[in-house]
Amino acid sequence: MQIVMIGTGGGRINLVKQFRGTGGFRINGSVSVHVDPGPGALTGSLRFRQDPSRLGVLFVSHSHIDHCNDANLMIEAMTGVALRKRGALVAGASVVDGMNDERPISKYHLSKLESAMALVAGKSVEVAGVKFTGTKTKHDDPTCVGFVLEMDGEKIGYTSDTEYFPGVGLQFAGCRYLVVNNLKPKDNGIPDHLSTDTAIKLIGEAKPGAVILSHLGAAFVRKPAEVDAQLIAEATGVKTIAGKDGMTFGDLGSRRKVYRLEDCEEEEGKEQGDDKEQEESKEIGKNSDENGEAHS
């Protein structure tokens, strides 16, 4: 399998500044799955040559805008501009059924899919040969759900948005890769999300083959995320990479640099877009602490 990071940013400042993209990530195997299509999921997919019309499954963990904004667009793409019924949605209940009179995916777009299934923690659903087992989160959308995905003999875990609670990492035991939504740096945590301190606890419980940090907040523009990735690796003994937009992990052929378990370290030189991040980071004052990101 292969993981392609479409957008590795999270939180409200990233949503409007786009220091990092917010389009989620894609898993390619016998079926292609797009995970949490936030703003830029469609354009990011096209930029990184990940054809959205070839998707088989769309996964949306919860109904916050940085996780679901482009869901209707991705459904348009995967259903041939809504001309044929195909594909599946696996999502938290707030996405499938709506919550508080809000519905992130229109009934029209839901009707274009072959199936739409709500995933809950501790339960499994299988679609097109892909098995999703829901993982528990602690987040202000109470239906928010992560997963352990099983496909082609591999396991990939995704925490979604959650704060740490004892045992949360045990849900991901046996995963080859674990994508961790690490919104905040060390000593800078907020409720409902992971920071480097609490990510260390989760990863120490899970002990996956390798960790990819994503959903990184704007504070990681001022402080390179690679610094905290190294802290996590040293504390847990688990190979940890700070994801960047366009990074590819896994075994399938790719024109881009592919990171493998045997060599999960940054190649020398910066990915495209780093210079922009460095320049625009000056816009964010030292006191801009993203407190509003508690609801992202």
C-alpha positions as CSV (number, residue, x, y, z in Angstrom):
1,M,0.0,0.0,0.0
2,Q,0.9,3.6,-0.3
3,I,0.0,6.7,1.7
4,V,0.1,10.1,0.0
5,M,-0.2,13.2,2.2
6,I,-2.4,15.7,0.3
7,G,-2.5,18.3,3.1
8,T,-0.8,18.0,6.5
9,G,-2.1,21.2,8.1
10,G,-4.9,21.5,10.7
11,G,-6.6,24.2,12.8
12,R,-8.3,27.4,12.0
13,I,-5.2,29.5,11.1
14,N,-4.1,26.9,8.6
15,L,-7.6,26.9,7.1
16,V,-7.4,30.5,6.1
17,K,-3.6,31.0,5.6
18,Q,-2.9,27.6,4.0
19,F,0.7,27.5,5.4
20,R,0.2,23.8,5.0
21,G,-2.6,22.3,2.9
22,T,-5.7,20.9,4.7
23,G,-6.8,18.3,2.3
24,G,-6.2,15.1,4.4
25,F,-4.4,12.1,2.9
26,R,-5.0,9.2,0.6
27,I,-4.3,5.5,0.9
28,N,-3.7,3.6,-2.3
29,G,-3.9,-0.2,-2.6
30,S,-6.3,-2.5,-4.3
31,V,-8.8,0.3,-3.4
32,S,-8.1,4.0,-3.1
33,V,-9.3,5.7,0.1
34,H,-9.3,9.5,0.7
35,V,-9.2,10.4,4.4
36,D,-10.7,13.6,5.8
37,P,-11.1,15.8,2.7
38,G,-10.7,19.3,4.3
39,P,-10.3,22.5,2.2
40,G,-8.0,21.8,-0.7
41,A,-8.6,18.0,-0.9
42,L,-9.7,18.2,-4.6
43,T,-7.0,20.7,-5.8
44,G,-4.3,19.0,-3.7
45,S,-5.2,15.6,-5.2
46,L,-4.9,17.0,-8.7
47,R,-1.6,18.7,-7.8
48,F,-0.1,15.5,-6.5
49,R,-1.5,13.4,-9.3
50,Q,-4.0,11.5,-7.2
51,D,-6.9,11.2,-9.5
52,P,-10.1,11.6,-7.3
53,S,-12.2,9.9,-9.9
54,R,-10.5,6.6,-9.1
55,L,-11.4,6.7,-5.4
56,G,-13.4,3.8,-4.1
57,V,-14.0,5.0,-0.5
58,L,-14.2,8.4,1.2
59,F,-13.6,8.4,4.9
60,V,-14.6,11.4,7.0
61,S,-13.9,11.2,10.7
62,H,-16.2,14.1,11.9
63,S,-18.1,17.1,10.8
64,H,-15.6,19.9,11.5
65,I,-14.8,22.0,8.4
66,D,-11.0,21.1,8.3
67,H,-12.0,17.5,7.9
68,C,-15.1,17.6,5.7
69,N,-15.2,20.8,3.6
70,D,-14.4,19.1,0.2
71,A,-16.4,16.0,0.8
72,N,-19.2,16.9,-1.6
73,L,-16.6,17.8,-4.3
74,M,-14.8,14.5,-3.8
75,I,-18.1,12.6,-4.2
76,E,-18.7,14.6,-7.4
77,A,-15.4,13.3,-8.7
78,M,-15.7,9.7,-7.6
79,T,-19.2,9.4,-9.1
80,G,-18.2,10.8,-12.5
81,V,-19.6,14.3,-11.8
82,A,-22.6,12.7,-10.2
83,L,-23.6,10.8,-13.4
84,R,-23.2,7.3,-12.0
85,K,-23.8,5.7,-8.7
86,R,-20.5,4.4,-7.3
87,G,-18.2,4.5,-4.3
88,A,-18.8,4.4,-0.6
89,L,-18.7,6.7,2.4
90,V,-17.4,5.6,5.8
91,A,-17.7,8.3,8.4
92,G,-18.6,9.4,11.9
93,A,-22.3,9.6,12.6
94,S,-22.4,13.4,12.5
95,V,-21.3,13.2,8.8
96,V,-23.6,10.5,7.7
97,D,-26.7,11.5,9.7
98,G,-26.0,15.2,10.4
99,M,-25.9,16.8,13.9
100,N,-27.6,19.8,15.4
101,D,-29.5,20.4,12.1
102,E,-26.3,20.6,10.2
103,R,-25.3,18.2,7.4
104,P,-21.8,18.5,6.0
105,I,-22.7,16.2,3.0
106,S,-25.9,17.0,1.1
107,K,-28.6,14.4,0.7
108,Y,-28.1,14.8,-3.0
109,H,-24.5,13.7,-2.9
110,L,-25.2,10.9,-0.4
111,S,-27.7,9.6,-2.9
112,K,-25.0,9.3,-5.6
113,L,-23.0,6.8,-3.5
114,E,-23.5,3.0,-3.5
115,S,-23.3,3.1,0.3
116,A,-22.9,5.4,3.3
117,M,-22.0,3.8,6.6
118,A,-21.5,5.3,10.0
119,L,-18.5,4.0,11.9
120,V,-18.4,3.8,15.6
121,A,-15.6,3.0,18.0
122,G,-15.0,-0.7,18.6
123,K,-17.1,-1.8,15.6
124,S,-16.0,-2.8,12.1
125,V,-17.4,-2.3,8.6
126,E,-16.1,-3.7,5.4
127,V,-16.5,-2.2,1.9
128,A,-14.9,-3.2,-1.4
129,G,-12.5,-5.5,0.5
130,V,-11.4,-2.7,2.9
131,K,-12.0,-3.3,6.6
132,F,-12.4,-0.3,8.9
133,T,-12.4,-0.7,12.7
134,G,-13.5,2.4,14.5
135,T,-11.3,3.8,17.2
136,K,-12.4,5.8,20.2
137,T,-11.6,9.6,20.4
138,K,-12.1,12.3,22.9
139,H,-13.2,15.3,20.9
140,D,-15.9,18.0,21.0
141,D,-17.7,16.2,18.2
142,P,-18.8,13.2,20.2
143,T,-19.2,11.0,17.1
144,C,-15.6,11.7,15.9
145,V,-13.9,8.4,15.1
146,G,-10.5,7.2,14.0
147,F,-9.7,3.9,12.4
148,V,-7.6,0.9,11.9
149,L,-7.7,0.1,8.2
150,E,-6.9,-3.4,6.9
151,M,-6.3,-3.9,3.2
152,D,-4.0,-6.1,1.1
153,G,-2.6,-7.7,4.3
154,E,-1.5,-4.4,5.8
155,K,-2.8,-2.3,8.8
156,I,-2.8,1.5,8.8
157,G,-4.1,3.5,11.8
158,Y,-5.4,7.0,12.0
159,T,-6.1,8.8,15.3
160,S,-8.3,11.6,13.9
161,D,-8.7,14.4,16.4
162,T,-8.5,13.4,20.0
163,E,-6.9,14.3,23.2
164,Y,-5.0,11.6,25.1
165,F,-6.7,9.2,27.4
166,P,-5.3,6.1,29.0
167,G,-5.3,3.2,26.5
168,V,-6.1,5.3,23.4
169,G,-2.9,4.1,21.7
170,L,-3.6,0.4,22.4
171,Q,-6.3,0.6,19.7
172,F,-3.6,0.9,17.1
173,A,-1.4,-2.1,18.2
174,G,0.0,-3.9,15.1
175,C,-0.3,-1.1,12.7
176,R,2.5,-0.7,10.1
177,Y,1.9,3.0,9.8
178,L,0.0,5.3,12.2
179,V,-1.1,8.8,11.1
180,V,-1.3,11.0,14.2
181,N,-3.1,14.3,14.2
182,N,-0.7,16.3,16.3
183,L,-2.0,19.9,16.4
184,K,0.3,21.5,18.9
185,P,4.0,21.4,19.8
186,K,5.4,20.3,23.1
187,D,4.1,22.2,26.2
188,N,1.4,23.9,24.2
189,G,-1.6,21.6,24.3
190,I,-5.3,22.5,24.1
191,P,-8.4,20.3,24.9
192,D,-9.7,17.8,22.4
193,H,-6.4,17.5,20.5
194,L,-3.0,15.9,20.8
195,S,0.2,17.9,21.4
196,T,3.7,16.4,21.2
197,D,3.6,15.6,24.9
198,T,0.4,13.6,24.7
199,A,1.3,12.1,21.3
200,I,4.3,10.6,23.0
201,K,2.0,8.8,25.4
202,L,-0.3,7.5,22.6
203,I,2.6,6.4,20.4
204,G,4.3,4.7,23.3
205,E,1.2,2.6,23.8
206,A,0.6,1.8,20.1
207,K,4.2,1.0,19.1
208,P,3.5,1.0,15.3
209,G,6.1,0.4,12.7
210,A,6.3,4.1,11.9
211,V,4.4,7.3,12.7
212,I,3.4,10.2,10.3
213,L,2.5,13.4,12.0
214,S,-0.2,15.4,10.3
215,H,-3.0,17.9,11.1
216,L,-0.1,20.2,12.2
217,G,-1.2,23.6,13.5
218,A,0.2,27.0,12.5
219,A,2.6,26.9,15.6
220,F,4.6,24.4,13.6
221,V,5.4,27.2,11.1
222,R,7.3,29.1,13.8
223,K,8.8,25.9,15.2
224,P,9.7,23.2,12.6
225,A,7.7,20.1,13.1
226,E,10.8,18.0,12.5
227,V,12.0,19.1,15.9
228,D,9.0,17.5,17.7
229,A,9.1,14.5,15.4
230,Q,12.6,13.8,16.7
231,L,11.5,14.3,20.3
232,I,8.8,11.7,19.8
233,A,11.2,9.3,18.1
234,E,13.7,9.6,21.0
235,A,11.0,9.2,23.6
236,T,9.2,6.2,22.1
237,G,11.7,4.4,19.9
238,V,9.3,4.6,17.0
239,K,10.4,6.1,13.7
240,T,8.5,9.4,13.4
241,I,8.2,11.7,10.4
242,A,6.7,15.2,10.3
243,G,4.5,15.0,7.3
244,K,4.7,17.5,4.4
245,D,2.2,18.1,1.6
246,G,3.0,15.7,-1.2
247,M,5.0,13.2,0.8
248,T,4.5,9.6,-0.2
249,F,5.0,6.5,2.0
250,G,4.8,2.9,1.1
251,D,5.6,0.4,-1.6
252,L,3.7,1.3,-4.8
253,G,5.5,2.9,-7.7
254,S,5.7,6.7,-7.6
255,R,7.5,9.5,-9.3
256,R,7.9,11.3,-6.0
257,K,10.3,10.4,-3.2
258,V,8.9,7.4,-1.4
259,Y,9.6,6.9,2.3
260,R,9.8,3.3,3.6
261,L,10.0,1.7,7.0
262,E,13.6,0.9,6.3
263,D,14.5,4.6,5.5
264,C,11.9,6.8,7.3
265,E,14.1,9.9,7.3
266,E,13.9,13.2,5.4
267,E,15.8,13.4,2.2
268,E,18.3,16.3,2.1
269,G,16.8,19.6,0.8
270,K,13.5,21.1,1.5
271,E,10.2,20.2,-0.1
272,Q,8.6,22.8,-2.3
273,G,6.7,25.4,-0.3
274,D,9.1,25.5,2.7
275,D,10.4,29.0,1.7
276,K,6.9,30.3,1.6
277,E,6.2,28.9,5.1
278,Q,9.3,30.6,6.4
279,E,8.4,34.0,4.9
280,E,4.7,33.9,5.9
281,S,5.5,32.7,9.4
282,K,6.5,36.3,10.2
283,E,2.8,37.2,9.9
284,I,2.0,35.1,12.9
285,G,2.9,37.0,16.0
286,K,4.5,35.1,18.9
287,N,1.3,35.6,20.9
288,S,-0.9,34.1,18.2
289,D,-1.5,30.8,20.0
290,E,-4.4,29.4,18.0
291,N,-6.7,29.1,20.9
292,G,-9.6,29.0,18.5
293,E,-8.4,25.7,17.1
294,A,-10.1,23.8,19.9
295,H,-13.0,23.4,17.6
296,S,-11.1,22.3,14.5
